[in-house]
Amino acid sequence: MGKKTIRIGIVGAGANTKSRHIPGFQAIEDVEIVGVVNSTPESTEKVARKYGIPQTYAHWQELVEDPEIDAVMIGTWPNLHCEITCMALEAGKHVLTEARMARNLDEAQKMLKVSKARPDLIAQIVPSPFGLKYNQEVIKLISQKYLGKLREVVVVGADDSFWDYSKKLHWRQDKEISGNNVLTMGILHETLSRWAPPTERVFAQCSTFEPQRPSAQGQGNADVTIPDSVQVVSRLQGGVNAIYHLSGSILFGPGLQIHLYGSHGTIKVHFTPEEKIFVGHMGEDELKELHIPKEEEGGWRVEAEFIGAIRGEEIVHHTDFATGVKYMEFTEAVALSCEKSEPVTLPL
């Protein structure tokens, strides 16, 4: 006899939902995607036909209220994450929401509060995919004191993703939609938080090089309300210094990387164009790329983890709401520091 079927409803079927979440759920035994609602009736019908989803809805509230649905996957932009999450949890549904958790710390804390009121339900955030491949290897090296005492951290997320200001305003450049998260700051900080101590203080400066872009809604220009560049100097617990270089407006930038510098060694993880790990220890002449057996590599298993947690077979490792609130607090602190031009101490 099979397990009880878990029935999934999807709110928002964007690129990540279609490439990862729908195939991920459809590959799990005794899991059915039974309903979907997207941004327009036309796109809703298109997704339903393509993926064989039997039920469509005119509005996301109808899906959330449907008693036939056990769990809700939220694939919308961040501006709807809080409202849909809270309503779904209050309706007795498990929730998997796309990252970022929310637009700001207030929304994230509200989501956490509602989830705590329903401890019988699983509340999970889609994690940063960066570092999943070598996550356990980095943790193992740190636990074995490969670094010695951690001294400095460098977080790099710098490329030309928004360099061409003739392109239409992207939703990630609109604070009303994206909130306080800037560029790849949140996704890289989430990855770093798996390997480094919590942040105690930040001092940030932000720049917007092109204040307007062609509007995504029609004719004319729209204001860019998310910075094109942010530089952060921070202090982590234990006296560790950290620097963040984040930009979407530079040519031939270094891409996405995290560096961990210790008293005895160094670990560098490059995420683009593909994930690689480089290590170097005292007494050696240069960094070397580290290769581990395929069976020891980590990877994407978000949908399986969500279903496993619902069934009581495992816990949520990547990423629960409490962890999400912590990275939302960091992005909030950076936004406050940019606004006030002064250091901000954590926790807020």
C-alpha positions in Angstrom: 0.0 0.0 0.0 1.3 3.5 -0.9 1.6 6.4 1.4 -1.2 9.0 1.7 -1.1 11.2 -1.3 -0.1 14.8 -0.7 -1.9 17.2 -2.9 0.0 20.3 -3.9 -1.4 23.7 -5.1 0.9 26.1 -6.9 0.5 29.9 -6.7 2.8 31.5 -9.3 4.5 29.4 -11.9 7.5 31.3 -13.0 10.8 30.0 -14.4 12.1 28.4 -11.2 8.8 26.8 -10.4 8.6 25.3 -13.9 12.2 24.2 -14.1 12.6 22.9 -10.6 9.5 22.7 -8.4 6.9 21.2 -10.7 9.3 18.4 -12.0 10.5 17.9 -8.5 7.1 17.3 -7.1 5.9 15.2 -10.0 8.9 12.9 -9.6 7.9 12.0 -6.0 5.6 9.0 -5.4 2.2 9.7 -3.9 2.5 13.4 -4.5 0.1 15.2 -6.9 0.0 18.7 -8.2 -3.7 19.2 -8.3 -4.1 22.9 -8.8 -2.4 26.0 -10.1 -3.0 29.8 -10.4 -0.6 32.1 -12.2 -0.5 35.9 -12.9 -3.1 35.8 -15.7 -5.9 33.4 -16.7 -4.0 32.7 -20.0 -0.8 31.8 -18.3 -2.6 29.7 -15.7 -4.3 27.7 -18.5 -1.0 27.3 -20.3 0.8 25.9 -17.3 -2.0 23.6 -16.5 -2.1 22.1 -20.0 1.7 21.8 -20.2 2.1 20.0 -16.9 -1.2 18.1 -16.7 -2.5 20.0 -13.7 -6.3 19.3 -13.5 -7.6 22.4 -11.5 -7.1 26.1 -12.2 -8.3 29.1 -10.2 -9.2 32.7 -10.9 -7.4 34.0 -7.8 -4.8 32.6 -5.4 -7.2 32.9 -2.5 -9.5 30.3 -4.1 -6.6 27.9 -4.3 -5.5 28.5 -0.7 -9.1 28.0 0.5 -9.6 24.7 -1.4 -10.1 21.9 1.1 -8.7 19.4 -1.4 -5.2 20.9 -1.2 -2.8 19.9 1.5 0.2 22.1 0.8 0.9 25.3 -1.1 3.9 26.1 -3.2 4.4 29.9 -3.5 6.3 30.8 -6.6 5.3 34.5 -6.8 7.5 37.6 -6.4 8.4 38.5 -2.8 5.7 41.1 -2.5 3.1 38.4 -2.1 5.0 35.9 0.0 3.8 37.1 3.4 0.2 37.5 2.6 -0.2 34.1 0.8 2.0 32.3 3.4 0.0 33.5 6.4 -3.3 32.8 4.8 -2.2 29.3 3.7 -0.9 28.4 7.2 -4.1 29.7 8.8 -6.1 27.6 6.4 -4.1 24.5 7.6 -1.8 24.1 4.6 1.8 23.3 4.6 3.9 26.0 2.8 6.9 26.0 0.6 7.7 29.6 -0.5 10.1 30.8 -3.0 13.0 33.0 -1.8 13.5 35.7 -0.7 11.4 35.0 2.3 9.7 38.4 2.2 10.3 42.1 1.3 11.4 43.2 4.8 12.0 42.0 8.3 8.5 42.9 9.5 6.9 40.7 7.0 9.3 37.9 7.7 8.7 38.1 11.4 4.9 38.0 10.8 5.4 34.8 8.7 7.5 33.2 11.5 4.9 34.1 14.1 2.0 32.6 12.1 4.1 29.4 11.5 4.9 29.1 15.2 1.1 29.2 15.9 0.8 26.1 13.7 3.7 23.8 14.7 1.9 20.9 13.1 2.5 22.4 9.6 5.7 22.6 7.6 6.8 26.1 6.7 9.9 26.1 4.4 11.7 28.6 2.2 13.3 27.6 -1.1 17.0 27.8 -0.2 19.9 29.5 -1.8 21.2 26.9 -4.3 24.7 28.3 -4.0 27.0 26.0 -2.0 24.7 23.0 -1.9 27.1 20.9 -3.9 30.0 21.4 -1.5 28.1 22.4 1.6 29.0 19.3 3.6 32.6 19.4 2.4 33.1 23.0 3.6 31.4 22.1 6.9 33.7 19.1 7.3 36.9 21.2 6.6 35.8 23.8 9.1 35.0 21.2 11.8 38.5 19.6 11.2 40.1 23.0 11.8 41.5 23.2 8.2 41.1 27.0 8.4 42.5 27.3 11.9 40.9 30.4 13.4 38.6 32.2 10.9 39.9 35.7 10.4 38.3 37.2 7.3 35.4 36.6 4.9 34.9 38.0 1.4 31.6 37.7 -0.3 31.5 38.6 -4.0 28.5 39.0 -6.3 29.5 41.3 -9.1 28.6 41.0 -12.7 26.9 42.8 -15.6 23.3 41.5 -15.0 21.9 45.1 -14.9 24.6 46.9 -16.8 22.5 47.6 -19.9 20.2 50.4 -18.7 18.3 50.4 -22.1 16.6 47.2 -20.9 13.3 47.4 -19.1 13.2 47.7 -15.4 13.5 44.2 -13.8 11.3 43.4 -10.8 14.5 42.9 -8.8 15.1 46.6 -9.3 11.7 47.6 -7.8 11.6 47.8 -4.0 7.9 47.6 -3.9 8.2 44.1 -5.3 11.6 42.9 -4.2 11.9 44.7 -0.8 15.2 45.3 0.9 17.2 42.6 -0.8 19.8 44.0 -3.1 21.1 42.0 -6.1 22.6 38.7 -4.9 23.2 39.9 -1.3 20.5 37.8 0.4 21.2 34.6 -1.5 25.0 34.8 -0.9 24.6 35.8 2.8 22.3 32.8 3.3 25.0 30.5 1.9 27.7 32.2 4.1 25.6 31.7 7.2 25.9 28.0 6.8 29.6 28.2 7.2 30.4 31.3 9.3 29.3 32.9 12.6 26.4 35.3 12.9 26.9 39.0 11.9 27.1 41.5 14.8 27.5 44.8 12.9 27.3 46.1 9.4 28.3 49.4 7.7 27.1 49.7 4.1 27.1 52.2 1.2 24.9 51.9 -1.8 24.9 53.5 -5.3 22.4 53.7 -8.1 24.3 54.5 -11.3 21.2 54.7 -13.6 18.2 56.1 -11.7 15.7 55.3 -14.4 15.0 52.5 -16.8 12.3 51.8 -19.4 9.1 50.9 -17.6 8.1 47.2 -17.6 4.5 48.3 -17.5 4.3 50.3 -20.7 5.7 53.5 -22.2 8.1 55.9 -20.5 10.6 55.4 -17.8 10.4 54.0 -14.2 12.5 54.8 -11.2 15.1 52.3 -10.1 14.5 51.8 -6.4 17.0 49.1 -5.7 20.7 50.1 -5.7 23.0 49.0 -8.6 25.9 48.5 -6.2 26.4 47.9 -2.5 29.6 47.5 -0.5 29.3 46.1 3.1 31.9 46.0 5.8 30.8 43.8 8.7 31.9 42.1 11.9 31.0 38.6 12.7 30.9 36.9 16.1 34.4 36.0 17.3 36.0 39.1 15.8 35.8 37.9 12.1 35.9 40.7 9.5 33.8 40.4 6.4 33.6 42.4 3.2 30.8 42.2 0.6 31.2 43.5 -3.0 27.9 43.3 -4.7 27.1 44.9 -8.1 25.0 44.3 -11.2 26.6 47.1 -13.2 30.2 46.2 -13.9 31.7 44.6 -17.0 33.9 41.5 -16.7 33.3 41.2 -13.0 34.4 38.2 -10.9 30.9 36.6 -10.6 29.8 35.0 -7.4 32.2 33.7 -4.8 32.7 33.3 -1.1 36.2 33.2 0.5 37.0 32.0 4.0 40.5 33.1 5.3 41.8 31.5 8.4 45.0 31.4 10.4 46.0 28.1 8.9 44.3 27.9 5.6 41.9 29.3 2.9 38.7 28.0 1.3 37.3 29.7 -1.8 34.0 28.6 -3.4 33.2 29.8 -6.8 29.5 29.5 -7.9 29.7 30.8 -11.4 29.9 29.6 -14.2 29.9 26.4 -12.2 30.4 25.5 -8.6 34.0 24.7 -7.7 36.0 24.7 -4.4 39.6 25.7 -4.0 41.6 25.1 -0.8 45.1 26.0 0.4 46.9 25.2 3.7 49.9 26.6 5.4 53.1 25.1 3.9 51.6 24.8 0.5 52.5 27.0 -2.5 49.2 27.7 -4.1 45.5 27.0 -4.0 44.3 23.7 -5.5 40.9 22.7 -6.7 39.3 20.1 -4.5 37.5 17.2 -6.1 35.3 14.9 -4.0 33.5 11.6 -5.0 30.2 12.2 -6.8 28.4 10.3 -4.1 29.6 12.8 -1.5 28.4 15.9 -3.4 25.2 17.6 -2.2 22.5 18.9 -4.5 19.0 20.2 -5.0 16.4 18.2 -3.1 14.1 20.9 -2.0 10.8 19.3 -3.0 11.8 15.9 -1.6 12.8 17.6 1.7 9.5 19.4 1.9 7.5 16.2 1.3 9.7 14.3 3.7 9.2 16.8 6.4 5.4 16.7 5.9 5.5 13.0 6.3 7.6 13.2 9.4 10.5 11.4 7.8 13.0 14.3 8.1 13.4 17.9 9.2 13.8 21.0 7.1 17.5 21.8 6.7 17.3 24.3 3.8 15.6 26.6 4.8 13.2 27.0 7.8 11.5 30.2 8.7 13.7 31.0 11.7 16.8 30.8 9.4 15.0 33.0 6.9 14.3 35.7 9.5 18.0 35.8 10.3 19.0 36.5 6.7 16.1 39.0 6.4 17.5 40.8 9.5 20.9 41.1 7.7 19.3 42.6 4.6 17.3 45.0 6.8 20.4 46.1 8.6 22.2 46.8 5.3 19.3 48.9 4.1 19.2 50.9 7.3 23.0 51.4 7.2 22.8 52.7 3.6 19.9 55.0 4.5 21.5 56.4 7.6 25.2 56.3 6.5 26.1 54.8 9.8 26.9 51.3 11.3 24.0 49.1 12.4 24.3 46.6 15.2 22.7 43.2 15.1 20.4 41.8 16.3 18.0 44.7 15.5 
